[in-house]
């Protein structure tokens, strides 16, 4: 279908540059996983590479699978699960291990739960101290995944995770075992609830004092109402998109709702595919996640207006496979990748509407047919991304695939490359005397894409909200500078709680923007937000010398972030406070992460502790 379509010259150039930049690290990674494959467990009788005592410990509680593991050449799947029943996205995973074990057994293999990883929710910790552990939890998950798979018992792995830091952490950890085939089994989004436009209206009404807490809770509960992923296009659903377009999901499996027969059939199929892939070097995770797959991931993220968090997470996942990408790669691709989807907060539709309009199958078809994605990649389904233009369905009780729709069924949600919502992908990298940052423009109206206004400086998000509540931000244009929110300062919490207040100020006719070394994630919306500013204030970055009233220009059209003050005067300023955290570093477990804050790398290299930066 796509063999004769030439690759877009910019996509080709970026891929070549990434490949050249990664030559040494990628070669070292591939050599490492080749050595691991040669030294790994043999799936022979008694799993011959393990001593008897080792094996006895590994099978002691395996019940009906004990004999299979000790006396037959059966293959064994290691399951790493992020299940808990507090998170709606992960609650469906409660039943997955039993399904996977049964499907593996029926196929002549075995599956064991190798370990669990933590899964915290940014929606619950938003604005709370626990949010300061959120980004670091990704690296904890990577470490936990490595521990789970370290027992030399497994011929393949299945990862169970959905949300913000969980999928990146699982992938980072599993890539250390890149000689194994690894599939991710998604849970799917909850069914659609309160329309997103109404949810946003109630949030802004509450911020304005026009709705009370009971009304706000009623709206939020109608939005987040059952098992499955939150339906807006934040980091969790951006994760699912990435895993599918990078070939780690089964085709069409990302956005099938939980609790359905199709969802169950896809989970069973994951077990069968994992067993069948064992020993196949083309389906090893380290072979699947290569330079072309990573570029495909960036392109798909840009084409859908996905989460800004992936300017860190995708950088870190790629690095775990020896692939080095930069913010400039994102920015260069964004200039030529059109915006094809409008999903909240970039529109009013949710991921269920996106899926119904043609979803991943149509998106991938459009990218391939216009030379914006690489088809010549490996996937867990086999060679070629074009396999992912097919959608799964049940023919009676049998799971089969058919070609997806060739045109959008709802052009208010999903469009073609010939008729995009925007000619670019809506993500820009800003450079200037305040540092480097990323800004998501896909939900920002054209008349707000350049903001020049006086700075109002805060060292804590609660101070901004207090100033808003006191009316101190009314009646003027402003750039809210919220600093000491980077990874070294306090773990880089999301600042999404600020969105309703700033959005309300914008709706009152003012030019409003935010500049921060913190995060706002896929929930970044209509207010222009220069995020992940690096170097961060806590490392002595320029943000720490900004003062109230300084003129700041955030220009997404020209890619600049500038402080319009005399350079000599600015350089001579005494910092308002010394470098380092500006708030508490103890309580809610924060003291346990002091070593992480001291060792973490900058946002533009992935904000990681466990990988070189």
VEXKELO-813190 format. One record per residue (C-alpha): x, y, z; residue in one letter. Coordinates in Angstrom, 3 decimals, padded with zeros to 6 digits. Layout:
{pt {X,Y,Z},A}
...
//
This chain:
{pt {000.000,000.000,000.000},X}
{pt {002.763,002.452,000.950},X}
{pt {005.866,000.974,-000.659},X}
{pt {005.924,003.534,-003.474},X}
{pt {005.315,006.590,-001.253},X}
{pt {008.554,008.516,-000.768},X}
{pt {009.388,009.540,002.766},X}
{pt {008.913,013.232,003.517},X}
{pt {012.353,014.885,003.237},X}
{pt {012.189,016.360,006.744},X}
{pt {011.144,013.047,008.297},X}
{pt {013.984,011.418,006.388},X}
{pt {016.493,014.061,007.456},X}
{pt {015.494,013.906,011.122},X}
{pt {015.668,010.112,011.088},X}
{pt {019.129,010.190,009.533},X}
{pt {020.283,012.710,012.090},X}
{pt {018.886,010.658,014.978},X}
{pt {020.538,007.530,013.591},X}
{pt {023.913,009.241,013.231},X}
{pt {023.684,010.833,016.669},X}
{pt {022.781,007.463,018.196},X}
{pt {025.360,005.331,016.372},X}
{pt {027.577,004.656,019.376},X}
{pt {024.893,004.301,022.033},X}
{pt {022.612,002.202,019.840},X}
{pt {025.441,-000.151,018.878},X}
{pt {026.371,-000.578,022.542},X}
{pt {022.748,-001.292,023.440},X}
{pt {022.322,-003.899,020.690},X}
{pt {025.542,-005.613,021.718},X}
{pt {024.328,-005.708,025.316},X}
{pt {021.018,-007.354,024.452},X}
{pt {022.719,-009.800,022.075},X}
{pt {024.910,-010.893,024.977},X}
{pt {021.847,-011.185,027.218},X}
{pt {020.090,-013.365,024.630},X}
{pt {023.097,-015.676,024.470},X}
{pt {023.280,-015.946,028.262},X}
{pt {019.518,-016.080,028.895},X}
{pt {017.414,-018.961,030.171},X}
{pt {017.008,-021.955,027.901},X}
{pt {013.406,-023.076,027.523},X}
{pt {014.459,-026.701,027.715},X}
{pt {013.412,-029.353,030.217},X}
{pt {013.849,-028.007,033.706},X}
{pt {014.814,-024.574,032.311},X}
{pt {018.316,-025.909,032.022},X}
{pt {020.220,-022.740,032.823},X}
{pt {018.887,-022.600,036.377},X}
{pt {020.218,-024.621,039.258},X}
{pt {017.809,-026.977,040.967},X}
{pt {017.466,-024.824,044.078},X}
{pt {016.873,-021.743,041.940},X}
{pt {014.197,-023.491,039.922},X}
{pt {012.520,-024.969,042.989},X}
{pt {012.040,-021.479,044.418},X}
{pt {010.665,-020.244,041.092},X}
{pt {008.000,-022.948,040.759},X}
{pt {007.117,-023.707,044.371},X}
{pt {003.717,-022.009,044.187},X}
{pt {002.920,-022.609,040.518},X}
{pt {000.224,-025.216,041.054},X}
{pt {-000.857,-026.813,037.771},X}
{pt {001.998,-025.126,035.889},X}
{pt {004.741,-026.560,038.083},X}
{pt {005.319,-029.683,036.007},X}
{pt {005.161,-027.680,032.792},X}
{pt {007.941,-025.404,033.983},X}
{pt {010.200,-028.166,035.315},X}
{pt {009.790,-031.000,032.834},X}
{pt {008.864,-029.568,029.455},X}
{pt {010.222,-027.092,026.913},X}
{pt {007.258,-024.782,027.458},X}
{pt {007.829,-021.072,027.195},X}
{pt {007.146,-018.776,030.118},X}
{pt {005.714,-015.241,030.074},X}
{pt {006.640,-012.802,032.812},X}
{pt {003.776,-010.456,033.673},X}
{pt {004.644,-007.066,035.168},X}
{pt {001.530,-005.368,036.442},X}
{pt {000.637,-001.875,037.618},X}
{pt {-002.710,-003.060,038.964},X}
{pt {-004.401,-001.248,041.784},X}
{pt {-008.099,-000.670,042.313},X}
{pt {-007.847,003.000,043.201},X}
{pt {-006.969,004.090,039.653},X}
{pt {-009.776,003.706,037.159},X}
{pt {-007.284,003.061,034.348},X}
{pt {-005.581,000.215,036.187},X}
{pt {-008.534,-001.394,037.960},X}
{pt {-009.343,-003.583,034.923},X}
{pt {-005.912,-005.220,035.233},X}
{pt {-007.192,-007.143,038.286},X}
{pt {-008.425,-009.927,036.007},X}
{pt {-005.671,-009.806,033.373},X}
{pt {-003.129,-012.174,034.970},X}
{pt {-005.697,-014.967,035.254},X}
{pt {-006.751,-014.460,031.630},X}
{pt {-003.167,-014.381,030.414},X}
{pt {-002.286,-017.507,032.394},X}
{pt {-005.297,-019.380,031.027},X}
{pt {-004.564,-018.314,027.444},X}
{pt {-000.898,-019.254,027.814},X}
{pt {-001.802,-022.628,029.284},X}
{pt {-004.193,-023.312,026.419},X}
{pt {-001.375,-022.514,023.986},X}
{pt {001.027,-024.878,025.709},X}
{pt {002.916,-022.276,027.709},X}
{pt {003.015,-020.722,031.141},X}
{pt {002.655,-017.216,032.545},X}
{pt {003.730,-015.938,035.955},X}
{pt {003.251,-012.563,037.602},X}
{pt {006.876,-011.526,037.818},X}
{pt {006.236,-008.404,039.850},X}
{pt {004.225,-005.288,040.438},X}
{pt {005.073,-001.640,039.992},X}
{pt {003.575,001.419,041.688},X}
{pt {000.970,003.414,039.824},X}
{pt {000.086,006.817,041.195},X}
{pt {-002.453,009.192,039.730},X}
{pt {-001.703,012.801,038.888},X}
{pt {-005.422,013.467,038.877},X}
{pt {-005.578,012.566,042.580},X}
{pt {-002.332,014.232,043.628},X}
{pt {-002.888,017.385,041.523},X}
{pt {-001.904,020.373,043.665},X}
{pt {-000.901,018.116,046.558},X}
{pt {002.508,017.234,047.993},X}
{pt {002.279,013.750,046.508},X}
{pt {002.561,015.252,043.025},X}
{pt {006.215,015.948,043.808},X}
{pt {006.820,012.179,043.701},X}
{pt {005.010,011.750,040.409},X}
{pt {007.765,012.229,037.834},X}
{pt {010.252,010.293,039.934},X}
{pt {007.799,007.392,040.095},X}
{pt {008.592,006.756,036.422},X}
{pt {012.180,005.843,037.262},X}
{pt {011.037,003.826,040.284},X}
{pt {008.767,001.880,037.916},X}
{pt {011.700,001.303,035.557},X}
{pt {013.751,-000.066,038.423},X}
{pt {010.850,-002.204,039.629},X}
{pt {010.327,-003.630,036.138},X}
{pt {013.993,-004.589,035.951},X}
{pt {013.768,-006.311,039.338},X}
{pt {010.661,-008.213,038.212},X}
{pt {012.344,-009.506,035.054},X}
{pt {015.696,-010.261,036.679},X}
{pt {014.941,-013.880,037.628},X}
{pt {016.063,-015.496,034.361},X}
{pt {012.762,-017.334,034.166},X}
{pt {011.106,-015.681,031.205},X}
{pt {011.087,-016.101,027.449},X}
{pt {008.773,-013.127,026.876},X}
{pt {007.031,-010.444,028.898},X}
{pt {003.628,-008.758,029.021},X}
{pt {003.404,-005.329,030.629},X}
{pt {000.177,-004.112,032.215},X}
{pt {000.072,-000.348,032.551},X}
{pt {-001.649,002.703,031.105},X}
{pt {-001.096,006.019,032.808},X}
{pt {001.291,008.928,032.806},X}
{pt {004.582,007.680,034.248},X}
{pt {003.637,004.018,034.296},X}
{pt {003.999,003.128,030.611},X}
{pt {007.262,005.069,030.139},X}
{pt {008.672,003.449,033.282},X}
{pt {007.622,-000.042,032.201},X}
{pt {009.179,000.499,028.780},X}
{pt {012.420,001.918,030.180},X}
{pt {012.790,-001.039,032.530},X}
{pt {011.804,-003.682,029.984},X}
{pt {014.275,-002.329,027.430},X}
{pt {017.042,-003.545,029.717},X}
{pt {015.683,-006.965,028.737},X}
{pt {015.372,-005.995,025.089},X}
{pt {016.387,-009.475,023.949},X}
{pt {012.899,-010.635,024.987},X}
{pt {009.698,-010.010,023.042},X}
{pt {007.585,-007.637,025.099},X}
{pt {003.949,-006.689,024.507},X}
{pt {001.902,-004.118,026.342},X}
{pt {-001.710,-005.021,027.056},X}
{pt {-003.852,-001.883,027.472},X}
{pt {-006.995,-001.593,029.568},X}
{pt {-008.794,000.855,027.291},X}
{pt {-010.671,004.092,028.043},X}
{pt {-013.765,004.377,030.198},X}
{pt {-016.933,005.095,028.264},X}
{pt {-017.735,008.748,027.571},X}
{pt {-019.221,010.736,030.418},X}
{pt {-020.008,014.418,030.871},X}
{pt {-019.077,016.285,027.666},X}
{pt {-015.680,017.933,027.973},X}
{pt {-016.980,021.374,027.069},X}
{pt {-019.379,021.236,030.005},X}
{pt {-016.660,019.949,032.340},X}
{pt {-014.416,022.884,031.377},X}
{pt {-017.302,025.326,031.869},X}
{pt {-017.976,024.100,035.412},X}
{pt {-014.279,024.230,036.301},X}
{pt {-014.022,027.858,035.213},X}
{pt {-017.290,028.691,036.971},X}
{pt {-015.869,027.258,040.192},X}
{pt {-012.658,029.262,039.749},X}
{pt {-014.783,032.397,039.318},X}
{pt {-016.851,031.629,042.412},X}
{pt {-019.954,031.013,040.296},X}
{pt {-020.252,027.306,041.159},X}
{pt {-019.840,025.636,044.530},X}
{pt {-017.837,022.552,045.471},X}
{pt {-020.868,020.269,045.216},X}
{pt {-021.480,021.343,041.613},X}
{pt {-017.812,020.892,040.768},X}
{pt {-017.691,017.412,042.314},X}
{pt {-020.861,016.411,040.483},X}
{pt {-019.324,017.472,037.155},X}
{pt {-015.988,015.796,037.846},X}
{pt {-017.687,012.570,038.943},X}
{pt {-019.797,012.550,035.796},X}
{pt {-016.608,012.926,033.763},X}
{pt {-014.523,010.308,035.608},X}
{pt {-017.180,007.741,036.278},X}
{pt {-016.024,004.143,035.813},X}
{pt {-013.240,001.680,034.998},X}
{pt {-010.808,002.636,032.248},X}
{pt {-008.524,005.456,031.259},X}
{pt {-009.684,009.054,031.603},X}
{pt {-011.031,009.927,028.186},X}
{pt {-009.244,013.239,027.544},X}
{pt {-006.053,013.228,025.498},X}
{pt {-003.550,013.569,028.298},X}
{pt {-000.407,011.571,028.887},X}
{pt {-002.219,008.284,029.551},X}
{pt {-003.933,008.176,026.181},X}
{pt {-000.848,009.644,024.493},X}
{pt {000.976,006.622,025.943},X}
{pt {-001.487,004.289,024.264},X}
{pt {-001.090,006.043,020.928},X}
{pt {002.702,005.787,021.188},X}
{pt {002.713,002.114,022.110},X}
{pt {000.542,001.277,019.127},X}
{pt {002.374,003.361,016.543},X}
{pt {005.727,002.112,017.887},X}
{pt {004.590,-001.481,017.400},X}
{pt {004.294,-002.623,021.035},X}
{pt {000.494,-003.040,021.068},X}
{pt {-001.546,-005.335,018.895},X}
{pt {-003.077,-003.382,015.999},X}
{pt {-006.175,-001.417,016.951},X}
{pt {-006.088,-002.417,020.610},X}
{pt {-005.366,000.891,022.313},X}
{pt {-008.852,002.372,022.641},X}
{pt {-011.162,-000.626,023.049},X}
{pt {-013.265,-000.130,026.192},X}
{pt {-012.718,-002.393,029.222},X}
{pt {-015.272,-005.002,030.159},X}
{pt {-016.099,-005.867,026.541},X}
{pt {-015.749,-009.171,024.746},X}
{pt {-013.338,-007.615,022.259},X}
{pt {-011.143,-006.306,025.072},X}
{pt {-010.989,-009.778,026.623},X}
{pt {-010.197,-011.395,023.278},X}
{pt {-007.340,-008.961,022.692},X}
{pt {-005.900,-009.705,026.132},X}
{pt {-005.983,-013.440,025.418},X}
{pt {-004.287,-012.802,022.073},X}
{pt {-001.479,-010.870,023.762},X}
{pt {-000.574,-014.032,025.688},X}
{pt {-000.599,-016.164,022.552},X}
{pt {001.512,-013.656,020.627},X}
{pt {004.043,-013.351,023.445},X}
{pt {004.551,-017.120,023.472},X}
{pt {004.784,-017.301,019.691},X}
{pt {007.318,-014.458,019.559},X}
{pt {009.736,-016.035,022.044},X}
{pt {013.074,-016.591,020.371},X}
{pt {012.233,-014.440,017.321},X}
{pt {014.949,-011.750,017.105},X}
{pt {012.762,-009.547,014.892},X}
{pt {010.143,-009.360,017.638},X}
{pt {012.563,-008.733,020.485},X}
{pt {011.724,-005.430,022.167},X}
{pt {015.157,-003.993,021.466},X}
{pt {014.687,-004.634,017.749},X}
{pt {011.173,-003.179,017.652},X}
{pt {012.112,000.058,019.448},X}
{pt {014.640,001.490,016.991},X}
{pt {015.315,004.914,015.474},X}
{pt {012.484,004.668,012.933},X}
{pt {009.958,003.519,015.519},X}
{pt {010.891,006.425,017.769},X}
{pt {010.508,008.934,014.923},X}
{pt {007.117,007.373,014.133},X}
{pt {006.173,007.951,017.756},X}
{pt {007.123,011.631,017.610},X}
{pt {005.195,012.113,014.356},X}
{pt {002.023,010.479,015.708},X}
{pt {002.229,012.504,018.914},X}
{pt {002.498,015.724,016.917},X}
{pt {-000.248,014.744,014.478},X}
{pt {-002.699,014.336,017.354},X}
{pt {-001.617,017.164,019.668},X}
{pt {-000.465,014.743,022.354},X}
{pt {000.989,015.323,025.778},X}
{pt {003.928,017.669,026.319},X}
{pt {005.118,015.211,028.977},X}
{pt {006.438,013.094,026.126},X}
{pt {009.068,015.688,025.341},X}
{pt {010.604,014.058,028.433},X}
{pt {009.145,010.537,028.509},X}
{pt {009.784,009.680,024.867},X}
{pt {013.303,011.090,025.163},X}
{pt {013.902,008.793,028.151},X}
{pt {012.297,005.710,026.551},X}
{pt {014.367,006.201,023.413},X}
{pt {017.553,006.612,025.465},X}
{pt {016.839,003.290,027.171},X}
{pt {017.132,001.707,023.693},X}
{pt {020.280,003.651,022.855},X}
{pt {018.406,006.147,020.654},X}
{pt {019.145,009.826,021.255},X}
{pt {016.435,012.340,020.380},X}
{pt {016.241,016.025,021.217},X}
{pt {013.634,018.749,021.496},X}
{pt {014.903,020.113,018.203},X}
{pt {013.824,016.847,016.542},X}
{pt {010.309,017.407,017.893},X}
{pt {010.288,021.002,016.714},X}
{pt {011.600,020.268,013.213},X}
{pt {009.063,017.485,012.699},X}
{pt {006.245,019.611,014.119},X}
{pt {006.798,022.162,011.364},X}
{pt {005.848,019.611,008.665},X}
{pt {003.467,017.225,010.468},X}
{pt {-000.126,018.500,010.215},X}
{pt {-002.549,018.354,013.122},X}
{pt {-005.088,015.651,012.236},X}
{pt {-007.022,015.210,015.489},X}
{pt {-008.989,017.412,017.852},X}
{pt {-009.316,015.637,021.185},X}
{pt {-009.887,017.417,024.501},X}
{pt {-008.202,019.647,025.620},X}
{pt {-007.412,020.454,021.970},X}
{pt {-011.094,020.126,021.102},X}
{pt {-014.324,018.934,022.714},X}
{pt {-014.242,015.261,021.642},X}
{pt {-012.744,012.472,023.714},X}
{pt {-010.716,009.406,022.735},X}
{pt {-013.854,007.314,022.259},X}
{pt {-014.990,009.776,019.595},X}
{pt {-011.521,009.626,018.026},X}
{pt {-011.642,005.825,017.983},X}
{pt {-015.124,005.820,016.443},X}
{pt {-014.124,008.333,013.755},X}
{pt {-011.422,006.012,012.429},X}
{pt {-008.920,006.138,015.235},X}
{pt {-005.419,004.778,015.056},X}
{pt {-006.038,002.880,011.831},X}
{pt {-006.971,005.979,009.843},X}
{pt {-004.306,008.103,011.517},X}
{pt {-001.561,005.602,010.639},X}
{pt {-002.920,005.168,007.103},X}
{pt {-002.807,008.930,006.537},X}
{pt {000.731,009.234,007.889},X}
{pt {001.985,006.348,005.765},X}
{pt {000.229,007.416,002.573},X}
{pt {001.802,010.881,002.795},X}
{pt {005.322,009.748,003.645},X}
{pt {005.191,011.058,007.208},X}
{pt {005.921,007.727,008.906},X}
{pt {008.248,004.797,008.335},X}
{pt {006.549,001.611,007.188},X}
{pt {009.739,-000.473,007.241},X}
{pt {009.736,-001.165,010.974},X}
{pt {009.410,-004.260,013.124},X}
{pt {006.359,-004.690,015.347},X}
{pt {004.999,-007.317,017.713},X}
{pt {002.484,-008.109,014.963},X}
{pt {005.110,-008.591,012.271},X}
{pt {007.019,-006.451,009.767},X}
{pt {005.574,-003.157,008.580},X}
{pt {003.591,-000.380,010.244},X}
{pt {000.992,-000.826,007.501},X}
{pt {-000.278,-003.806,009.517},X}
{pt {-001.645,-001.197,011.917},X}
{pt {-004.154,000.170,009.410},X}
{pt {-006.244,-002.878,010.345},X}
{pt {-008.793,-002.988,013.168},X}
{pt {-009.746,-005.951,015.352},X}
{pt {-013.274,-007.351,015.563},X}
{pt {-015.032,-010.523,016.675},X}
{pt {-016.366,-012.900,014.058},X}
{pt {-018.523,-014.916,016.417},X}
{pt {-016.011,-015.836,019.096},X}
{pt {-013.002,-015.533,016.805},X}
{pt {-010.703,-012.509,016.902},X}
{pt {-009.825,-011.314,013.404},X}
{pt {-008.559,-008.137,011.746},X}
{pt {-009.908,-006.181,008.793},X}
{pt {-008.844,-002.977,007.081},X}
{pt {-009.985,000.124,008.926},X}
{pt {-011.918,002.961,007.366},X}
{pt {-010.190,004.918,004.628},X}
{pt {-011.849,008.222,005.482},X}
{pt {-012.920,009.961,008.649},X}
{pt {-016.380,009.243,009.971},X}
{pt {-016.333,012.529,011.921},X}
{pt {-014.231,015.346,010.488},X}
{pt {-014.731,017.466,013.606},X}
{pt {-012.510,014.937,015.413},X}
{pt {-010.191,013.333,012.841},X}
{pt {-009.126,014.580,009.430},X}
{pt {-006.890,013.708,006.516},X}
{pt {-003.483,015.156,005.683},X}
{pt {-005.164,016.896,002.726},X}
{pt {-007.610,018.664,005.065},X}
{pt {-005.900,019.090,008.466},X}
{pt {-006.947,021.177,011.413},X}
{pt {-003.584,022.915,011.184},X}
{pt {-000.621,022.604,008.819},X}
{pt {001.742,021.977,011.725},X}
{pt {001.762,019.664,014.711},X}
{pt {001.188,022.314,017.318},X}
{pt {004.338,021.854,019.394},X}
{pt {007.173,024.369,019.367},X}
{pt {010.512,024.619,021.097},X}
{pt {011.214,028.131,022.376},X}
{pt {014.710,029.553,022.763},X}
{pt {015.806,032.778,024.385},X}
{pt {017.491,034.445,027.295},X}
{pt {015.183,032.651,029.735},X}
{pt {016.366,029.244,028.488},X}
{pt {014.729,026.546,026.369},X}
{pt {011.158,025.358,026.749},X}
{pt {008.376,023.550,024.941},X}
{pt {004.945,024.964,024.207},X}
{pt {001.857,023.158,022.966},X}
{pt {-000.034,025.390,020.546},X}
{pt {-002.615,022.949,019.193},X}
{pt {-005.320,024.291,021.525},X}
{pt {-004.162,027.923,021.517},X}
{pt {-006.134,030.333,019.336},X}
{pt {-004.069,032.346,016.812},X}
{pt {-004.551,035.666,018.610},X}
{pt {-002.967,034.225,021.770},X}
{pt {000.110,032.673,020.174},X}
{pt {002.247,035.739,020.861},X}
{pt {001.996,037.269,024.331},X}
{pt {004.081,040.211,025.543},X}
{pt {003.199,041.318,029.040},X}
{pt {004.661,042.095,032.477},X}
{pt {005.772,039.181,034.615},X}
{pt {004.017,038.263,037.825},X}
{pt {006.414,035.976,039.661},X}
{pt {005.530,033.091,041.964},X}
{pt {007.660,030.465,043.649},X}
{pt {004.656,028.280,044.466},X}
{pt {001.491,027.502,042.524},X}
{pt {-000.664,028.083,045.608},X}
{pt {000.588,031.682,045.741},X}
{pt {-000.712,032.238,042.212},X}
{pt {-004.111,030.826,043.125},X}
{pt {-004.231,032.987,046.240},X}
{pt {-003.405,036.087,044.182},X}
{pt {-006.148,035.167,041.728},X}
{pt {-008.688,034.645,044.528},X}
{pt {-007.763,038.024,046.004},X}
{pt {-008.358,039.752,042.651},X}
{pt {-004.701,040.764,042.337},X}
{pt {-004.473,039.427,038.779},X}
{pt {-007.620,041.067,037.472},X}
{pt {-007.760,043.765,034.834},X}
{pt {-004.365,043.330,033.198},X}
{pt {-002.273,041.386,030.775},X}
{pt {000.320,039.189,032.447},X}
{pt {002.828,036.392,032.113},X}
{pt {002.709,034.202,035.210},X}
{pt {006.245,033.038,035.953},X}
{pt {005.997,029.994,038.215},X}
{pt {009.508,028.890,039.084},X}
{pt {011.263,026.380,041.356},X}
{pt {009.004,023.701,039.911},X}
{pt {011.682,021.743,038.018},X}
{pt {012.900,018.219,038.714},X}
{pt {015.755,019.291,040.992},X}
{pt {013.607,021.740,042.922},X}
{pt {010.650,019.589,043.862},X}
{pt {010.276,016.716,041.375},X}
{pt {008.579,018.795,038.668},X}
{pt {004.899,018.585,039.632},X}
{pt {002.136,019.226,037.134},X}
{pt {000.553,022.655,037.475},X}
{pt {-002.742,021.816,035.794},X}
{pt {-004.616,023.251,038.784},X}
{pt {-003.687,026.699,037.458},X}
{pt {-005.443,026.218,034.114},X}
{pt {-009.016,027.257,035.099},X}
{pt {-007.853,030.495,036.780},X}
{pt {-005.568,031.533,033.920},X}
{pt {-008.180,030.508,031.364},X}
{pt {-010.750,032.693,033.094},X}
{pt {-008.417,035.693,032.981},X}
{pt {-007.914,035.055,029.261},X}
{pt {-011.676,034.821,028.722},X}
{pt {-012.034,038.255,030.312},X}
{pt {-010.141,039.690,027.376},X}
{pt {-006.581,039.731,028.669},X}
{pt {-003.357,038.444,027.150},X}
{pt {-002.226,035.715,029.528},X}
{pt {000.580,033.169,029.442},X}
{pt {002.528,031.006,031.857},X}
{pt {006.271,030.387,031.925},X}
{pt {007.476,027.629,034.222},X}
{pt {010.163,025.053,034.799},X}
{pt {007.340,022.725,035.863},X}
{pt {004.893,020.630,033.857},X}
{pt {001.295,020.930,032.704},X}
{pt {001.096,017.698,030.691},X}
{pt {-001.424,016.699,028.057},X}
{pt {-003.933,018.841,029.898},X}
{pt {-002.198,021.954,028.548},X}
{pt {-004.980,023.921,026.941},X}
{pt {-005.920,027.301,025.546},X}
{pt {-003.511,029.411,027.612},X}
{pt {-000.039,029.516,026.008},X}
{pt {002.360,027.777,028.367},X}
{pt {006.143,027.696,028.053},X}
{pt {006.868,024.512,029.971},X}
{pt {009.909,022.572,031.193},X}
{pt {012.099,025.692,031.075},X}
{pt {015.691,024.559,031.304},X}
{pt {018.020,025.284,033.000},X}
{pt {015.578,025.339,035.871},X}
{pt {015.597,027.984,038.595},X}
{pt {016.862,025.555,041.223},X}
{pt {019.999,025.005,039.132},X}
{pt {020.655,028.712,038.778},X}
{pt {018.678,029.180,035.569},X}
{pt {017.650,032.690,034.462},X}
{pt {014.106,032.247,035.791},X}
{pt {015.339,032.827,039.324},X}
{pt {016.339,036.417,038.477},X}
{pt {013.006,037.463,036.947},X}
{pt {011.157,040.161,038.892},X}
{pt {007.574,041.350,038.978},X}
{pt {006.986,043.810,036.169},X}
{pt {009.742,042.558,033.866},X}
{pt {008.461,042.448,030.302},X}
{pt {008.309,038.881,028.959},X}
{pt {007.639,037.935,025.335},X}
{pt {006.414,034.420,024.542},X}
{pt {006.379,034.092,020.758},X}
{pt {005.264,030.697,019.473},X}
{pt {005.352,031.886,015.864},X}
{pt {009.083,032.642,015.887},X}
{pt {010.004,030.169,018.618},X}
{pt {011.355,032.643,021.156},X}
{pt {011.041,033.118,024.909},X}
{pt {012.579,036.425,025.889},X}
{pt {012.928,038.686,028.880},X}
{pt {012.894,042.240,027.510},X}
{pt {015.177,043.909,030.018},X}
{pt {018.692,045.313,029.794},X}
{pt {021.082,042.362,029.666},X}
{pt {023.774,043.967,031.843},X}
{pt {021.251,044.999,034.483},X}
{pt {019.738,041.519,034.486},X}
{pt {023.123,039.825,034.824},X}
{pt {024.004,042.090,037.750},X}
{pt {020.898,041.180,039.725},X}
{pt {021.182,039.323,042.979},X}
{pt {018.962,036.223,042.881},X}
{pt {015.827,036.507,044.975},X}
{pt {016.805,033.258,046.709},X}
{pt {019.660,030.757,046.503},X}
{pt {019.554,027.890,044.034},X}
{pt {017.758,024.827,045.319},X}
{pt {014.218,023.965,046.388},X}
{pt {011.980,026.824,047.465},X}
{pt {009.539,024.756,049.476},X}
{pt {009.351,021.744,051.804},X}
{pt {011.346,018.652,050.932},X}
{pt {009.911,016.408,053.637},X}
{pt {006.508,014.902,054.288},X}
{pt {004.388,012.658,052.051},X}
{pt {007.526,010.648,051.308},X}
{pt {009.435,013.545,049.782},X}
{pt {012.425,012.991,052.067},X}
{pt {012.924,009.557,050.499},X}
{pt {013.560,011.155,047.115},X}
{pt {016.350,013.539,048.114},X}
{pt {018.865,011.440,046.179},X}
{pt {016.628,011.628,043.095},X}
{pt {016.398,015.416,043.294},X}
{pt {020.174,015.644,043.602},X}
{pt {020.888,013.309,040.669},X}
{pt {018.103,013.989,038.165},X}
{pt {018.981,015.298,034.716},X}
{pt {017.385,018.272,032.984},X}
{pt {014.018,018.132,031.291},X}
{pt {015.423,018.200,027.770},X}
{pt {017.354,014.954,028.330},X}
{pt {014.378,013.172,029.865},X}
{pt {014.504,014.311,033.506},X}
{pt {015.778,010.877,034.413},X}
{pt {017.801,009.463,037.268},X}
{pt {018.378,005.923,036.019},X}
{pt {019.805,006.725,032.568},X}
{pt {022.842,008.781,031.519},X}
{pt {022.128,012.473,030.954},X}
//
